[in-house]
Amino acid sequence: MDFFQAYRHIPFKAVYTSALVRTWQTVARFIELGIHHIPLSDLNEISWGIKDGTKINAEEQLIYRQLLNDWEHGLLDRSFRLGESPNQVAARMKRAIDLIVREEDETSVLICTHGRAMRILLCLLMNRPLNEMERFLHSNVCLYIVQWDGSQWHMEVSNDTTHLMH
């Protein structure tokens, strides 16, 4: 079973994706059902700057690990050269959240974004500090279910990959 087969029964009112093609491809079958698709660049993955789209060698892996450590210690304005910091990503994620929640008739939406962006989005929704983003476990094509109760978000399902095991 794949993600679509596992969740096609959910009556999504809209599909929000990043503006990057790979997210559209992940949820293409939902879009093909005629569910309204809204690509938002504010949901794009963090920009890794000069390292975007490149393989990281062993030395750069150490730099990446140091960057994650810096973020965990609250240094959230740090980034790879010409890349984005978690604070910059959070600012655009807030715009995306505001846009999505303004849509009154969209009671159940599917959001498809990327690993680091998803961790930052979850910090914002769960009202957690960004330096705790690594606490959100994340796997490719996993499922999170969050519910709004009128005053705060609640995590009902986190990093669910059971649909990939069938």
ABEGO torsion letter per residue (X at the ends): XBAAAAAAABBBABBBBBABAAAAAAAAAAAAAGBBBBBBAAABBBBAEAABGBBBBAAAAAAAAAAAAAAAAGBAABBBBGBBBAAAAAAAAAAAAAAAAABAABABBBBBBBAAAAAAAAAAAAGBBAAAAAABBBBBGBBBBBBBAGABBBBABBGBAAAAAX
